[in-house]
Every structure is written in C-alpha cells, then in structure tokens.
Amino acid sequence: MDYLGWVQWPAMGVTVLAAWLIGSRQPRRRVAGFSCFIVSNILWVVWGLHTSAYALIVLQFCLCAMNLRGFKKNTQ
C-alpha cells in the first residue's frame, strides 16, 4: 500500500470517534464530535482523490455541509 493509501485508517478512526462523541448529552462533546466529523470528511476527500473515488468525494462534501450545520447548532 502506498503512502496516501494509509489515510483511510486515520479517517476511519476519526469517523468512529466522532460518532461516539455525537451521541453525548453534553454539548461540548457533541461540538467535538462534529469537529471530528469535519476532520474525517477532509481525510476521506484526500483518500478519495488519491483513489479517484469521486462519489465518495461528493458524499463527503455533502456530509461536511451537514456537519457544519450541526456544529453551528450546537455552539449557539
């Protein structure tokens, strides 16, 4: 596996961590979860560009928009 091929593993780990944090009752943890999701979106886009997975890239942009909305709603 080449160097950028390994990006999928931290992307997966950050995504799982984000999902765990989103389920919290504490607003601070939910904000951290949305922040992690945004980082994972970026990592998945990097990996998607490397592997020419264009549907994945479009999906990550859509999910990132929703994560930004969630971040904003939890910081108000």
C-alpha positions as CSV (number, residue, x, y, z in Angstrom):
1,M,0.0,0.0,0.0
2,D,1.4,3.4,-0.9
3,Y,1.7,6.4,1.5
4,L,-1.6,8.0,0.8
5,G,-3.4,4.7,0.9
6,W,-2.9,4.7,4.7
7,V,-5.0,7.8,5.0
8,Q,-8.1,5.6,5.1
9,W,-7.2,4.2,8.5
10,P,-7.0,7.5,10.5
11,A,-10.1,8.7,8.5
12,M,-12.0,5.6,9.7
13,G,-10.7,6.1,13.3
14,V,-11.7,9.7,13.5
15,T,-15.1,8.9,12.0
16,V,-15.8,6.3,14.7
17,L,-14.6,8.7,17.4
18,A,-16.9,11.4,16.0
19,A,-19.9,9.1,16.0
20,W,-19.2,8.2,19.6
21,L,-18.9,11.9,20.7
22,I,-22.1,12.9,18.8
23,G,-24.1,10.6,21.0
24,S,-23.2,12.5,24.1
25,R,-25.7,14.5,26.2
26,Q,-23.0,17.2,26.8
27,P,-23.0,20.0,24.2
28,R,-19.2,20.3,24.4
29,R,-18.7,16.7,23.4
30,R,-21.2,17.0,20.6
31,V,-19.3,20.0,19.2
32,A,-16.1,18.0,19.5
33,G,-17.9,15.2,17.6
34,F,-18.9,17.5,14.8
35,S,-15.3,18.8,14.6
36,C,-14.0,15.3,14.4
37,F,-16.5,14.5,11.6
38,I,-15.3,17.6,9.7
39,V,-11.7,16.4,10.0
40,S,-12.7,12.9,8.9
41,N,-14.5,14.5,5.9
42,I,-11.2,16.1,4.9
43,L,-9.3,12.9,5.3
44,W,-11.8,11.0,3.2
45,V,-11.6,13.6,0.5
46,V,-7.8,13.3,0.4
47,W,-8.1,9.5,0.2
48,G,-10.9,9.7,-2.4
49,L,-8.8,12.0,-4.6
50,H,-5.9,9.6,-4.3
51,T,-8.0,6.6,-5.4
52,S,-10.3,8.5,-7.8
53,A,-13.3,7.7,-5.7
54,Y,-15.4,10.7,-7.0
55,A,-18.7,9.6,-5.5
56,L,-17.0,9.4,-2.1
57,I,-15.7,12.9,-2.5
58,V,-19.1,14.3,-3.4
59,L,-20.6,12.4,-0.4
60,Q,-18.0,13.9,1.9
61,F,-18.8,17.4,0.7
62,C,-22.5,16.8,1.4
63,L,-21.8,15.3,4.8
64,C,-19.4,18.2,5.7
65,A,-22.2,20.7,5.0
66,M,-24.4,18.8,7.4
67,N,-21.6,18.6,10.0
68,L,-21.1,22.3,9.7
69,R,-24.8,22.8,10.3
70,G,-24.6,20.5,13.4
71,F,-21.5,22.3,14.7
72,K,-23.3,25.7,14.4
73,K,-26.5,24.5,16.1
74,N,-24.5,23.1,19.0
75,T,-22.5,26.2,19.5
76,Q,-25.4,28.6,19.7
